Amino acid sequence: MTLLSLIFLPLMRILAVPVLAQQPQWEISSSSVAVLAAESSVVYRGGPAGLRADAQGSNTSDIIVVKATQRDGAWVWTLLPLSTGPLSFVARYQAPDGAAVAAPPISFTVADAELPNEADISDIKGPLKARPALWPWLLAALMAAALWRGWKLWKARRQASAPPQRDVSVMPPEEVAARAISELRASGLWEQDQAAYYLRLTDILRAYLEARYGAPVTAMTSVEVERLVKARAQDLQIGGKVRELLTRADLVKFAKAKTAPEEGPLDAGLALTVIEATTPRDYTAKEKAP
């Protein structure tokens, strides 16, 4: 060994000590066991300053990096193992100058997740209540339908055996009016309210004349009704009787005039006289032309 080597060799060793001292000393904290498809954390300390985690470059077919965060001078990597058995992982970083930096690899064993016992499994929803039986309701509905059908048949047979009643809607107007006046006389309305009595009596007479002549008698004044009857009836005096009855009725209805107790029944008879006089004796005969 030359004298030059003896001088420079110790000097090179002395200068190399600081360089070796600058190499990072990684401290890694992790569990040696992980569970399949369950997140596991690894903590790295002592790495070079200014590093940026390369999560994408650290992914493998067996381990996925969920996230890598730095806090309190340490890097916390959250990993998700996708395979079982012994696995290894290398956390990769990028230095400020763009150089790739890799932490020391770690190894751990991944086990399958334990499934709970059937006794530990509980339903998300509570037990459903049994629905009430439907057959009693169906039976009740069938019985009700049978009773209704039977009642309809009984009613149809009763109507078939009963004597036919004359339909008021097809009765001649004089019969309809005569029946209505008879009901008015029997109602006792004259003794209770004379104005209401005359209102009903004149309505019956006007409805009859309207059905008889086909004119809007219910909307006419007393004078207009008198003119209509004189123009259409065979007896010219009937128009005067109509005017007399309607005028007296208007006095009682609107002027609150008081009449003798016998006036109401007599005017009912007068209305029947008008109806009888204006009813054709033969429906084939023609009344006076308007």
Phi, psi and omega per residue, in radians:
M1 nan 2.298 -3.092
T2 -1.353 2.923 3.116
L3 -1.146 -0.595 3.128
L4 -1.146 -0.677 3.126
S5 -1.160 -0.647 -3.139
L6 -1.160 -0.444 -3.111
I7 -1.498 -0.809 -3.016
F8 -1.429 -0.445 -3.094
L9 -1.111 -0.853 3.083
P10 -1.092 -0.601 -3.136
L11 -1.146 -0.710 3.118
M12 -1.139 -0.627 3.113
R13 -1.161 -0.653 -3.133
I14 -1.178 -0.700 -3.138
L15 -1.243 -0.451 -3.109
A16 -1.370 -0.293 -3.112
V17 -1.117 -0.784 3.106
P18 -1.108 -0.625 -3.140
V19 -1.119 -0.757 3.097
L20 -1.150 -0.559 -3.123
A21 -1.230 -0.380 -3.120
Q22 -1.419 -0.191 3.124
Q23 -1.113 2.337 -3.094
P24 -1.128 2.510 3.087
Q25 -1.940 1.708 -3.084
W26 -1.277 2.400 2.989
E27 -2.084 2.122 -3.036
I28 -2.080 2.301 3.080
S29 -2.093 2.069 3.132
S30 -2.725 2.832 3.089
S31 -1.530 2.603 3.133
S32 -1.486 -0.105 -3.118
V33 -2.303 2.390 3.074
A34 -2.311 2.915 -3.108
V35 -1.988 2.428 -3.124
L36 -1.023 2.298 3.093
A37 1.081 0.401 3.057
A38 -2.129 2.385 -3.074
E39 -1.151 2.469 3.120
S40 -2.366 2.516 -3.056
S41 -1.933 2.514 3.052
V42 -2.256 2.309 -3.098
V43 -1.960 2.250 3.129
Y44 -2.005 2.312 3.070
R45 -2.302 2.718 3.038
G46 1.490 0.142 3.121
G47 -1.312 2.961 3.106
P48 -1.053 2.678 3.134
A49 -1.343 2.690 3.060
G50 1.373 0.233 -3.129
L51 -1.330 2.678 2.994
R52 -2.152 2.298 -3.083
A53 -1.199 2.370 3.070
D54 -1.868 1.393 -3.079
A55 -1.143 -0.709 -3.115
Q56 -1.110 -0.723 -3.140
G57 -1.300 -0.230 -3.135
S58 -1.593 -0.208 -3.135
N59 -1.170 2.541 3.036
T60 -2.283 3.106 3.112
S61 -1.244 -0.281 -3.111
D62 -1.851 -0.363 -3.063
I63 -2.384 2.335 3.076
I64 -1.999 2.346 3.078
V65 -1.456 2.036 3.109
V66 -1.329 -0.821 3.096
K67 -2.873 2.776 3.076
A68 -2.414 2.044 -3.076
T69 -2.206 2.650 3.122
Q70 -1.983 2.262 3.117
R71 -2.694 2.411 3.118
D72 0.957 0.698 3.087
G73 1.299 0.168 -3.134
A74 -2.220 2.663 3.074
W75 -1.789 2.245 3.109
V76 -1.971 2.003 3.126
W77 -1.807 2.260 3.076
T78 -1.828 2.087 -3.036
L79 -1.981 2.670 3.098
L80 -2.250 1.800 -3.135
P81 -1.292 2.407 -3.136
L82 -1.946 -0.076 -3.141
S83 -2.309 2.773 3.103
T84 -1.747 2.865 3.131
G85 1.720 -3.004 3.139
P86 -1.210 2.238 3.105
L87 -2.294 2.737 3.071
S88 -2.254 2.664 -3.097
F89 -2.478 2.435 3.088
V90 -2.126 2.108 3.073
A91 -1.442 2.207 -3.079
R92 -1.962 2.487 -3.111
Y93 -2.258 3.015 3.042
Q94 -2.232 2.163 -3.131
A95 -1.292 2.853 3.127
P96 -0.999 -0.533 3.130
D97 -1.487 0.103 3.112
G98 1.600 -0.061 3.139
A99 -1.293 2.580 3.118
A100 -1.457 2.364 3.125
V101 -2.186 2.305 -3.140
A102 -2.076 2.311 3.055
A103 -1.353 2.816 3.091
P104 -1.025 2.503 -3.137
P105 -1.215 2.651 3.049
I106 -2.117 2.725 3.132
S107 -2.260 2.500 3.074
F108 -2.715 2.845 -3.114
T109 -1.862 2.302 -3.128
V110 -1.825 2.216 3.137
A111 -1.955 2.773 3.073
D112 -1.178 2.614 3.081
A113 -1.241 2.433 3.133
E114 -1.409 2.250 3.107
L115 -1.501 2.467 3.139
P116 -1.222 2.729 3.061
N117 -1.205 2.764 -3.141
E118 -1.071 -0.508 -3.140
A119 -1.202 -0.433 -3.129
D120 -1.539 -0.143 -3.129
I121 -1.478 2.210 3.136
S122 -2.076 2.586 3.130
D123 -1.187 2.534 3.065
I124 -1.196 -0.690 3.110
K125 -1.931 2.705 3.120
G126 -1.266 2.945 3.141
P127 -1.113 2.428 3.131
L128 -1.372 2.474 3.093
K129 -1.338 2.477 3.128
A130 -1.189 2.409 3.112
R131 -1.247 2.531 3.105
P132 -1.131 2.634 -3.138
A133 -1.115 2.422 -3.110
L134 -1.630 -0.312 -3.015
W135 -1.124 -0.571 3.084
P136 -1.096 -0.667 3.130
W137 -1.195 -0.696 3.101
L138 -1.108 -0.721 3.128
L139 -1.109 -0.735 3.118
A140 -1.115 -0.683 3.123
A141 -1.141 -0.712 3.117
L142 -1.134 -0.710 3.118
M143 -1.132 -0.724 3.120
A144 -1.114 -0.712 3.114
A145 -1.125 -0.674 3.123
A146 -1.158 -0.720 3.120
L147 -1.131 -0.731 3.135
W148 -1.120 -0.704 3.117
R149 -1.124 -0.723 3.114
G150 -1.132 -0.702 3.121
W151 -1.116 -0.692 3.113
K152 -1.099 -0.726 3.120
L153 -1.139 -0.720 3.135
W154 -1.117 -0.715 -3.135
K155 -1.163 -0.687 3.134
A156 -1.135 -0.716 3.115
R157 -1.155 -0.680 3.140
R158 -1.149 -0.717 3.115
Q159 -1.179 -0.602 3.125
A160 -1.176 -0.607 -3.126
S161 -1.438 -0.352 -3.123
A162 -1.315 2.624 3.109
P163 -1.143 2.454 -3.110
P164 -1.126 2.399 3.105
Q165 -1.757 2.557 -3.112
R166 -1.328 2.282 -3.126
D167 -1.327 2.173 -3.113
V168 -1.131 -0.542 -3.078
S169 -1.150 -0.369 3.136
V170 -1.891 0.137 3.105
M171 -1.316 2.623 3.063
P172 -1.056 2.615 -3.084
P173 -1.070 -0.564 3.138
E174 -1.165 -0.602 3.113
E175 -1.265 -0.689 3.091
V176 -1.070 -0.796 -3.128
A177 -1.159 -0.755 -3.139
A178 -1.084 -0.708 3.110
R179 -1.134 -0.722 -3.135
A180 -1.131 -0.674 3.116
I181 -1.184 -0.649 3.098
S182 -1.104 -0.728 3.101
E183 -1.162 -0.607 3.122
L184 -1.160 -0.737 3.114
R185 -1.075 -0.669 -3.099
A186 -1.410 -0.192 -3.057
S187 -1.336 -0.369 -3.092
G188 1.345 0.246 -3.113
L189 -1.175 -0.524 -3.134
W190 -1.053 -0.715 -3.135
E191 -1.283 -0.378 -3.083
Q192 -1.621 -0.805 -3.052
D193 -2.654 1.818 -3.079
Q194 -1.173 -0.652 -3.134
A195 -1.124 -0.763 3.112
A196 -1.145 -0.599 3.120
Y197 -1.106 -0.845 -3.136
Y198 -1.179 -0.591 3.089
L199 -1.071 -0.765 3.129
R200 -1.201 -0.712 -3.099
L201 -1.128 -0.794 -3.133
T202 -1.200 -0.572 3.079
D203 -1.102 -0.697 3.125
I204 -1.120 -0.777 -3.100
L205 -1.172 -0.754 3.136
R206 -1.125 -0.723 3.129
A207 -1.107 -0.651 3.107
Y208 -1.138 -0.834 -3.106
L209 -1.126 -0.607 3.109
E210 -1.161 -0.716 3.101
A211 -1.225 -0.569 -3.112
R212 -1.257 -0.809 -3.011
Y213 -1.796 -0.186 -3.138
G214 1.218 0.462 3.130
A215 -1.995 2.703 -3.123
P216 -1.317 1.202 -3.061
V217 -1.160 -0.588 -3.093
T218 -1.144 -0.286 3.128
A219 -1.824 0.064 -3.090
M220 -1.620 2.756 2.996
T221 -1.375 2.978 -3.138
S222 -1.090 -0.659 -3.142
V223 -1.162 -0.724 -3.137
E224 -1.155 -0.619 3.109
V225 -1.164 -0.720 3.132
E226 -1.065 -0.765 -3.136
R227 -1.117 -0.690 3.133
L228 -1.100 -0.792 -3.093
V229 -1.160 -0.736 3.124
K230 -1.086 -0.613 -3.110
A231 -1.336 -0.440 -3.016
R232 -1.894 -0.492 -3.059
A233 -1.413 2.720 3.112
Q234 -1.311 -0.627 -3.136
D235 -1.645 2.055 -3.102
L236 -1.199 -0.421 -3.120
Q237 -1.259 -0.305 -3.126
I238 -1.121 -0.620 3.109
G239 -1.041 -0.704 3.112
G240 -1.134 -0.684 3.115
K241 -1.143 -0.653 3.088
V242 -1.103 -0.775 3.129
R243 -1.081 -0.717 3.132
E244 -1.077 -0.806 -3.106
L245 -1.155 -0.788 -3.099
L246 -1.189 -0.641 3.129
T247 -1.132 -0.783 3.131
R248 -1.124 -0.679 3.136
A249 -1.148 -0.674 3.129
D250 -1.129 -0.650 3.123
L251 -1.100 -0.681 -3.125
V252 -1.309 -0.706 -3.066
K253 -1.259 -0.735 -2.981
F254 -1.897 -0.587 3.135
A255 -1.645 -0.034 -3.137
K256 0.986 0.634 3.123
A257 -1.286 2.586 3.122
K258 -1.735 2.399 -3.141
T259 -2.085 2.945 3.116
A260 -1.190 2.691 -3.095
P261 -1.047 -0.453 -3.094
E262 -1.567 -0.089 -3.064
E263 -1.158 -0.726 -3.103
G264 -1.052 -0.953 3.111
P265 -1.068 -0.606 3.130
L266 -1.173 -0.676 3.120
D267 -1.201 -0.521 3.038
A268 -1.108 -0.710 3.069
G269 -1.162 -0.603 3.101
L270 -1.142 -0.678 3.098
A271 -1.101 -0.698 3.097
L272 -1.135 -0.619 3.098
T273 -1.112 -0.759 3.109
V274 -1.088 -0.746 -3.128
I275 -1.111 -0.763 -3.124
E276 -1.161 -0.666 -3.093
A277 -1.258 -0.485 -3.118
T278 -1.664 -0.003 3.106
T279 -1.519 2.173 3.131
P280 -1.076 2.412 3.100
R281 -1.204 -0.568 3.094
D282 -2.253 2.098 -3.073
Y283 -1.123 -0.260 3.095
T284 -1.480 -0.295 3.126
A285 -1.393 2.603 -3.102
K286 -1.654 2.487 3.052
E287 -1.432 3.071 3.130
K288 -1.057 2.448 3.107
A289 -1.231 2.562 3.130
P290 -1.182 nan nan
